[in-house]
């Protein structure tokens, strides 16, 4: 039953994250929009590293590229790398407090954004640097709440082992 519920809960949460990612925001808040898809993917890679790995990260990255009109594979590269890091270090990250996990999330989001910036710069589409890294900070700030919501959802549907 647990393996059947795995993608019944992962896919809908990723769809909700995609909708939040595309939700219109006021101009003054647009630069602070957290990367919802990345945060949700990071949670599932941390909670279920056997089921949510680099293949899922690659697919989610391509989906982000298509929805944002970015270079195909731009987000996929960053997501594959941070998912690989999570999949190799998940046992260490799990024992951290939520505040420590938020710092790890900040670091991983910064890695992803630097990779996306690097790919954009290679093709001559680099955005302005001013507020480019603000979504990493907002993602780290909301991580504890997102973690608790997704953990409770996972426990309600008895997916994977307890966290």
N, C-alpha and C positions, 0 to 999 in steps of 0.2 A: 504494500500500500504506500509505503514511503517513496519508493522510486516513481510510482505513478503520480504522486502529488508534486514531485520535484518541479517539473516544468509547468505544471498547472498553476503554480504560484510564481515562479520566476518570470515567465513570459508576461503575465498580466502586470506585474510590478514594473517590468521594463517598458511596457506600453504606457502605463501611467507616467513613468519618468519621461518618456518621449513627449507625451502631451504637455507635461510641465515645462519641458525644455523649449517647446514651440509656443507656449502661452505668451501672448503679447504683454509686455510690461511697459511702464512709462519710460521715456528716454533717460531720465536721471537714474533709474534703477536697472536699466538694461546691462550696464557694465558689471553689476554685482550679481548677475544671475548665476546661481550655482550650476554646476554641470551635473544635472540630475541623473542622466543615463550612466555617467561614469561612477557616481556615488553608489547607485543601486547595483551596478555590476561589481563594484569593489566589495560591497556587502556580501553578495551571493558568492563571489570567489573566496571570500574569507570564511563564510559559513559552510559552503559545500564545495571545497576545492576539487573533489573528484568529479563532480557533475558540471561545474562552471569553470572552464579553463580557457586556454588561449583561443580555441576554436570559437567559442561563444563570444569572446572578446573581439575577435576579428569580425564576426558577423555584426555585432553591435557597432563596431567602429565604422564598417561600411554603411550601415544604416544612418549613422550620424553624418557621414560624408554626404550621402544622398540628400538627407533632409536639410542640410546647411548649404548645399551647393559647393562643397569644398572639393579639393583634389581627391580623387578616389584613392583611398588607402591612407590618407593623411591622419585621420583620427585612429584608424585601425592599427597603425604602427604603435602609437602611444598606448592604446588600450592593451594590445598584446604584451607590451613590455611591462606595464604595471601589473597586469594579471599574472604574468610569469613570476614577478617578484612576490606577489601575494601568495601564489600557489607554492612557492618554495619556502616562504617564511611564515605561513599562516599559523603554525603552532606557537611561534614566538609572539606574533601580533595578537593572538587571541587572549593571551594572559595579561596583556597591558590593560590599564584602566582606560575608561572612555576618553579621558583627557590625553593620555599618551597615544591612544589610537588616533585621535584627532590630529596630533602632530605628525604621525605616520601618514595619514590621509593627506595632510597639507603637503608633505614631501612628495608623495606619489602624484598628486595633482600637479605640482610644479614640474615634475619630470615630464608628465604628459604634455603640459602646455609648452614647455621648452622644445619638445620634439615636434609638436605641431607648428610652432613658430619657426623652427629650423627648416622643416619641409616647405612652409610658405615662403620663407626667405630664399630658398633654393630656386623657386620658380618665379620669384619677383613679386609676390603678393603679400609681403610681410605687413601686418597691421601695425598701428602705432603702439609703442611700448607703454605709454602712460598708465592706463588702467587695465592692461592686458592680464595681469596676474591676480586681479581682484576676485575672480570666480574661485580661485584656489582657496583664498582666505575665507570666503563665505561658505564654501563647501566644507572646510574644516570646522567652521563654527556650527553648522547645522548637523554635522556627522553624529554627535551623541543622540540627538532626537531621532534622526533617521534610523540609526542603528536600533534604538529601542522599538520603534514602530515596526521595522522589518523583522526583528527578532520575535516580537509578540505575534506577528502574522505567521511567521514560520512555525512557531510553537502551536498556534491554534490549528494549523493544518497538519501538524505532526510531520514536518518535512525534515529529513536528515536527523542527525543526532543533536542533542541539546547543547546549547552554547553557554 
